Structure formats: C-alpha cells, structure tokens
Amino acid sequence: MTRKTLLSILMILQMHSSYSQAKADTSLSIYFPSASWQIDSAQIRSLKRFLETIATINSITGYTDSVGSIEANMILSQKRAESVFALTYAKSAIKIDFRGEELEQQTPIFLNRKVVVTGRKKHLTEKVEVYQPIDSFDIEEIKFLPDQAIITPESQEAIPFFLRKLSSYREAKIKIIGHVNYDTDNDLKPSHPIYKLSQDRAKLIFDILVENGFSSDKLEYAGVGNSKPLIPKPRNDEERKKNMRVQIIVLSKQK
C-alpha cells in the first residue's frame, strides 16, 4: 500500500459529522515544536484571548508535519488537539478532530505543526447572558454499576426523589458534571475510555431530566475525568466512591 493511499484511507476514517451547523467566521492557529504537544504559557494566553472574542467553538483540529510515520503523526496530532481541547471544554462540547499530516504541507515546516480552533465571533449587538452559581451538590442517591454508565437497580427507586430535589430549579440553568476515580498522577485525556465514562454518566443524568420535563435548552453536561477529585489521594473504597460522582451545578441569570 502506498503512502498516498494510506493517507486517503486515514482521511476517510477521520471524517465525522459536524457538531455545529454554524459556519466559523474566525480562527486561531496554535503552533507546536517538533514532536511536542505541550502548550506553553504564551499559547495559553493567546487561546484565552481568542476564547473571549467568540460565542461558540465550531471545531478543534490537530495537524503535524510529514516527519515521522503516518501512524505516529496521527497520534501526535490527536494529542495536540486534546491538549487544546482540555483548555476549552467549558466553552464547547464538540468532538475534537485530528488529521495527522493530511494537511497539504506548507513551508517553513513548522507551519504544519498546529491545532486550528474555529469559532463564531461575538457581535457587538449580541447580548451576553451572565450566570452565577446558586447551588451545587453531588447526586448521592443515584449510584452506577462499576465502570459503566448504568444506574444500579437499587437507585431506580431514588430517581423520583432526585427529580423532586431539582423541581424548584426547572427555570434555572443546570450543569451536569461527571467525575471518575482513576489511580494515576496525570489527568486523563478526553480520548481515554475512563474519561468518556465520566461524560456518559453525566449524559445519562441529562437524559433522565429531559425525559421528565426539564428543557434541554437549560441543561448542559460534560465529563471531566479524574481532573477534579473531592479527595485527591483516596485511601480506601469509601473515599474512592466519593470521587466517582455526578455533580449538579445550578446557575441563575444575573439581572
């Protein structure tokens, strides 16, 4: 199989449905040193300034130069995209993309080692709604089967209690945040299966609320993996269970 044919196959495999119908009208390119995916402080400042100017993110796409194997470059572009995504998840719930060396190579070569973030600009006439948290709690009454986004049979009976607990917040904005306990000193990447588990559990709570009359427009869900544990160094199963939680944050619009 030729290199060109393999590139074409990888291009097809990496295509996926767009998570936003809105077209991008601004973009930011973040460039990386050779073989690196770590973001430095100057790049973080640049990304933060960019995020302040946009209403939504449309896409996050990683690329590499053509040095190294196609397979290694695909992994490197994924890591680059994930490192940028980790700083923007609160701004957008889109799925990241990574294209390896698929981009038509430019000169100088460093121009190909990048992540491109596209988004829709905030307009001067666009009213920005500001929310502040008014309540935050973990869903203690609903438990999940180990390593699954499935509620335990015993927890099914607790769902009505949970819904009553949130009934006074039907008109508020609610964020649903999934957390997991994973024994590692490093934060999980969004592509890690355990990170995805935190997203899937939050999505399950989101679905329960929608099925019971809560407006999906007022709900958001996200997983944060093991990045925000209640107990950073759990010593026993009880403390580990406290880290495996779904958190509810209720926000009210500032007047």
C-alpha positions as CSV (number, residue, x, y, z in Angstrom):
1,M,0.0,0.0,0.0
2,T,1.4,3.4,-1.0
3,R,1.8,6.3,1.5
4,K,-0.7,8.3,-0.6
5,T,-3.3,5.5,-0.4
6,L,-2.8,5.1,3.3
7,L,-3.3,8.8,3.8
8,S,-6.5,8.7,1.8
9,I,-7.8,5.8,4.0
10,L,-6.9,7.6,7.2
11,M,-8.7,10.8,5.9
12,I,-11.9,8.8,5.4
13,L,-11.6,7.2,8.8
14,Q,-11.2,10.5,10.5
15,M,-14.2,12.2,8.9
16,H,-17.2,12.6,11.2
17,S,-20.5,14.5,11.4
18,S,-20.2,18.2,12.3
19,Y,-21.3,19.0,15.8
20,S,-22.3,22.6,14.7
21,Q,-24.2,23.8,11.7
22,A,-22.9,27.3,12.2
23,K,-20.0,28.3,9.9
24,A,-16.8,29.5,11.5
25,D,-16.1,33.2,11.0
26,T,-12.8,33.4,12.9
27,S,-10.0,31.0,13.8
28,L,-6.8,30.6,15.8
29,S,-3.8,28.5,14.8
30,I,-1.6,27.3,17.7
31,Y,1.9,26.1,16.6
32,F,4.0,23.4,18.3
33,P,7.7,22.5,18.4
34,S,8.6,19.3,16.6
35,A,7.2,16.1,18.2
36,S,5.6,18.2,21.0
37,W,2.0,18.5,22.1
38,Q,2.5,20.6,25.3
39,I,1.0,24.1,25.3
40,D,3.3,26.8,26.8
41,S,2.2,29.8,28.8
42,A,2.3,32.2,25.8
43,Q,0.0,29.9,23.8
44,I,-2.4,29.6,26.8
45,R,-2.7,33.4,27.0
46,S,-3.3,33.6,23.2
47,L,-6.0,30.9,23.4
48,K,-7.7,32.6,26.4
49,R,-7.8,35.9,24.5
50,F,-9.3,34.1,21.5
51,L,-12.0,32.4,23.6
52,E,-13.0,35.8,25.0
53,T,-13.9,37.0,21.5
54,I,-16.1,34.1,20.4
55,A,-19.6,33.0,21.2
56,T,-19.1,29.3,20.3
57,I,-16.4,27.0,19.1
58,N,-17.1,25.2,15.9
59,S,-14.1,22.9,15.6
60,I,-10.7,21.9,17.1
61,T,-8.4,20.1,14.6
62,G,-4.8,18.9,15.1
63,Y,-2.2,18.5,12.4
64,T,1.5,17.6,12.0
65,D,4.4,17.9,9.6
66,S,5.4,14.9,7.5
67,V,8.4,13.9,9.6
68,G,7.9,10.5,11.1
69,S,5.5,7.7,10.2
70,I,1.9,8.3,9.3
71,E,0.6,6.4,12.3
72,A,2.9,8.3,14.7
73,N,1.8,11.6,13.2
74,M,-1.8,10.8,13.6
75,I,-1.3,10.1,17.3
76,L,0.7,13.3,17.7
77,S,-2.0,15.4,16.0
78,Q,-4.6,13.8,18.4
79,K,-2.5,14.7,21.4
80,R,-2.1,18.3,20.2
81,A,-5.9,18.6,19.7
82,E,-6.6,17.1,23.1
83,S,-4.2,19.5,24.8
84,V,-6.1,22.4,23.3
85,F,-9.5,20.8,24.0
86,A,-8.6,20.4,27.7
87,L,-8.5,24.2,28.0
88,T,-11.7,24.8,26.2
89,Y,-14.2,22.1,27.3
90,A,-16.2,24.6,29.3
91,K,-16.7,26.6,26.1
92,S,-17.8,23.8,23.9
93,A,-18.9,20.2,24.0
94,I,-17.8,19.4,20.4
95,K,-15.8,16.4,19.5
96,I,-12.2,17.2,18.5
97,D,-10.7,16.1,15.2
98,F,-7.1,15.2,14.3
99,R,-5.7,14.8,10.8
100,G,-2.0,13.9,11.2
101,E,-0.1,15.1,8.1
102,E,-3.2,15.2,5.9
103,L,-2.9,19.0,5.5
104,E,-1.1,20.0,2.3
105,Q,2.4,20.6,3.6
106,Q,3.5,24.2,3.8
107,T,6.9,25.9,4.2
108,P,8.5,26.6,6.6
109,I,7.8,23.2,8.0
110,F,6.7,24.5,11.5
111,L,3.5,25.8,9.9
112,N,2.2,22.2,9.7
113,R,2.6,21.5,13.4
114,K,-0.6,23.1,14.6
115,V,-4.0,23.0,16.1
116,V,-6.7,25.1,14.4
117,V,-9.6,26.3,16.5
118,T,-12.5,27.8,14.6
119,G,-15.5,29.7,16.1
120,R,-18.3,32.2,15.7
121,K,-17.4,35.7,16.8
122,K,-19.4,37.6,19.5
123,H,-21.1,40.5,17.9
124,L,-21.3,43.9,19.5
125,T,-25.1,43.8,19.4
126,E,-25.2,40.3,20.9
127,K,-26.5,40.3,24.4
128,V,-24.2,38.3,26.6
129,E,-26.0,36.5,29.4
130,V,-24.1,36.1,32.6
131,Y,-24.9,33.3,35.1
132,Q,-23.8,32.8,38.6
133,P,-24.0,29.5,40.6
134,I,-26.7,29.4,43.3
135,D,-26.4,25.8,44.3
136,S,-24.0,22.8,43.8
137,F,-24.3,19.2,45.1
138,D,-23.3,15.7,44.2
139,I,-26.1,13.2,43.3
140,E,-25.6,10.9,46.2
141,E,-28.9,9.0,45.9
142,I,-28.1,7.6,42.4
143,K,-25.3,5.1,42.1
144,F,-23.8,3.5,39.0
145,L,-22.6,0.0,38.2
146,P,-18.8,-0.3,38.3
147,D,-17.1,1.1,35.1
148,Q,-20.5,1.6,33.4
149,A,-22.9,4.4,32.7
150,I,-25.8,2.3,34.1
151,I,-27.7,3.1,37.2
152,T,-27.9,0.3,39.8
153,P,-31.3,-1.4,40.2
154,E,-31.5,-0.1,43.8
155,S,-31.0,3.5,42.5
156,Q,-34.0,3.4,40.2
157,E,-36.3,4.0,43.2
158,A,-34.3,7.1,44.1
159,I,-34.9,8.9,40.8
160,P,-38.3,10.4,41.8
161,F,-36.6,11.8,45.0
162,F,-33.8,13.3,42.8
163,L,-36.4,14.9,40.5
164,R,-38.3,16.5,43.4
165,K,-35.0,17.8,44.7
166,L,-34.5,19.7,41.4
167,S,-38.1,20.6,40.8
168,S,-37.7,24.2,42.0
169,Y,-34.9,24.7,39.5
170,R,-36.8,24.0,36.3
171,E,-36.3,27.5,35.1
172,A,-32.7,27.7,36.1
173,K,-29.7,26.7,34.0
174,I,-28.2,23.4,35.2
175,K,-24.8,21.9,34.5
176,I,-24.3,18.2,35.0
177,I,-20.6,17.3,35.5
178,G,-19.4,13.7,35.6
179,H,-16.3,12.6,37.6
180,V,-14.4,9.4,37.9
181,N,-11.8,8.0,40.2
182,Y,-8.8,6.7,38.3
183,D,-5.5,5.9,40.1
184,T,-2.9,8.0,38.2
185,D,-1.0,11.1,38.8
186,N,-1.9,12.5,35.4
187,D,-5.2,13.9,34.2
188,L,-7.0,11.6,31.7
189,K,-7.2,12.7,28.1
190,P,-10.7,13.1,26.5
191,S,-10.0,10.1,24.3
192,H,-9.4,7.8,27.3
193,P,-12.2,5.3,27.9
194,I,-12.5,6.2,31.6
195,Y,-12.7,9.9,30.7
196,K,-15.6,9.0,28.3
197,L,-17.2,7.2,31.2
198,S,-17.5,10.5,33.1
199,Q,-19.2,12.0,30.1
200,D,-21.5,9.1,29.6
201,R,-22.7,9.2,33.2
202,A,-23.4,12.9,33.0
203,K,-25.3,12.3,29.7
204,L,-27.4,9.7,31.4
205,I,-28.5,12.2,34.1
206,F,-29.1,14.7,31.4
207,D,-31.4,12.2,29.6
208,I,-33.3,11.5,32.8
209,L,-34.0,15.2,33.3
210,V,-35.1,15.7,29.7
211,E,-37.4,12.7,29.9
212,N,-39.0,14.1,33.0
213,G,-39.9,17.5,31.6
214,F,-36.7,19.6,32.0
215,S,-35.9,21.7,29.0
216,S,-32.7,20.5,27.2
217,D,-32.0,24.2,26.3
218,K,-31.4,24.8,30.0
219,L,-29.2,21.8,30.6
220,E,-25.6,21.2,29.9
221,Y,-23.5,18.1,30.6
222,A,-19.8,17.4,30.5
223,G,-17.3,14.9,31.8
224,V,-14.0,16.0,33.4
225,G,-12.4,12.6,34.0
226,N,-10.3,12.5,37.2
227,S,-9.2,16.1,37.0
228,K,-11.4,17.4,39.9
229,P,-11.5,14.8,42.7
230,L,-13.1,15.5,46.0
231,I,-10.3,13.5,47.7
232,P,-7.0,13.8,45.7
233,K,-5.4,10.8,47.4
234,P,-8.2,8.4,48.4
235,R,-7.1,5.8,51.0
236,N,-10.0,3.3,50.8
237,D,-13.0,2.3,48.8
238,E,-15.3,4.7,50.5
239,E,-13.1,7.7,49.6
240,R,-12.8,6.4,46.0
241,K,-16.6,6.1,45.7
242,K,-16.8,9.8,46.7
243,N,-14.7,10.7,43.7
244,M,-16.9,8.7,41.4
245,R,-19.8,11.1,41.3
246,V,-22.1,13.2,39.2
247,Q,-22.3,16.8,40.2
248,I,-25.1,19.3,39.7
249,I,-24.4,23.0,39.4
250,V,-27.4,25.3,39.3
251,L,-26.9,28.7,37.8
252,S,-29.1,31.8,37.9
253,K,-29.0,34.6,35.3
254,Q,-27.7,37.8,36.6
255,K,-30.0,40.8,36.2
